[in-house]
Amino acid sequence: MILQTDTAQLKAMVDAAEAAWPAEACGLIIGRGKGQLVRVTRVVPAPNLLAASGDRFELDPAVRIQVERELREAGGKDRIIGHYHSHPDGSSEPSATDRASAHEPDLAWVIIGVVDGQAIHTQAHRMDSKRNAFRPVPMRISKKSACATPELSA
């Protein structure tokens, strides 16, 4: 899998991570595509129900249910392709807690490492359920331009 996103979507994830520090931020990543290239079409921030813990996250299930309903009603090709969260200790590597919480191996995990309120590194991962370990996922960042020719739908 290659996760293609644009600078505005990446900035939205990073901004949420910095704003939530010293707690973890979280949200959903919506996109389309199968196989090698998966394109992000939208990022949806969500409340972290475990924000008070400082180093854990639980995405509010009401947000996921609402997004899934919207996607079904729209009838398009978009779907939940992953989620993002931050690590307030600066690491963008999955933690043991992340491994234990990875119940949907097809989803991408984008982790933003934050130190003193400043994002220092962002990395995408995907669970390899056979090895019970995360693997890095390449991210392709594109500029979004009003003058650019729109891409055809996948």
N, C-alpha and C positions, 0 to 999 in steps of 0.2 A: 504494500500500500504506500502510495505517496499522497500526502495531505496537501492540497493546494488551497491557499487562503490569500486574502489580499491584505494590504497594510492597514486598512481601516478595521478589519475584523481582528487582526492581531493586536492592534492598539486597544480595541475594546476589551480584550481579555487582559492585557497588561494593565490597563487603567483600573479595571476591577480588582486585580490582584494588589496593586499599590494602595488603592483606597481601603481595602479590607485589612491591610496589615495593621497589627500583628496577628490577626486571625486569618484563616484561609478563605479565599473567595472561591466561588464555583458557578458553573453554568453549563448549558447545553450547546453543542455544536451541531448545526443542521447543514445538510449538504446532499449531494447526489453523486452518482457514479458507482461503478462496481469494478472489481478487479484492481488493476494497478493504480489508477488515478481517481481519487475521490476529491471533489471540489466543494469547499465550504461556501454556502450561500447565505448563512446568517448565524449569528452568535446570540444566545439568549441568556442573560445573567439570571441567577436564581439565588434566593436567600440560602445561607448556610445555616442549617438548623443546629449545628454544633459549633458555631462561631465562638461561643464562650469558652470552649476547650482550648482554643488557640492553635492547636496543631491537628485538628481533625476536620473533616467536612462531611455533611450529609445534605445533598441537594434536596430542596423542598419538593416532595413528590407531587404537590399540586401544580407546580410549574411544568413538570414532565407530562402529567396527564393533560393539561391544557394544550401544550405544544403538540402532543400526539393527536389530540382531537382536531386541532387546526390543520395539521398535515393530512389527516384522513379526509376532512371536509374539502380541502383544496384539491384533493385527488391528483396531485402532481407527482413528480419523481423525487421530491425532497423527502428526507427522512432524518432521524437522529443518527448521526454518524460518530458521535463521541461526546465527551464533556471535557471541560477544563477545570483546573483548580490550582491553587497556589500553595507553595511551601514557604512559610515565613522564616525558615532557617537558611534560605538561599539555594537549596538543592532543587534541581529540576529532574532528579532521578526518582523513580517510584520507590515508595517506602514499603516496609513490611505490611503496614496497614493497607496501603494501596493494593498490594498483591492479594491480601485476604479479602478485599472488597471487589475484586475484578470478576464479577459474575457474568459479564457479557463480553466474551473475548473478541467479538467483531467490532467493538467500539474503540475508537482512538482515545487516548488519554493525553491531553496537552497539559503539561505541568510548568508553571511559571515560578521560578525561584526568586524570592524577594528578601532583601536584607535592608534593614532600617528604612522600610517604606519604598525602596527602589528596586524595581525588577532588574535582575542581573542576567538571567538566562531563561530561555523558553525552549522546551523540547517536547516532541510528540513520541508516544509509545503505544504499543499494542500488546495485549496479553497473548502469549503463546501457551495455550492450555495444555499442550502435550508436555512441555517443559516446566509448567507452572512458574514461568518467568516472563517479564516484559522484554520486548525487543524494541529498539529505536525505530521510529517511523520518520522517513525524510519529509521535511516540510518545504514546499515551494511557495515562496511569497511573491505575489505579483502586485504591481502598482495598479490602482484603480484610477481611471481617468475618464472625465466626461467626454473627451474627444475620441476615446478608443472605440473601435468597432465591437459591438457586443458579441460575446462568444455564443455559439450555437448550443442549445441544450444537449446534455449528454444522453 
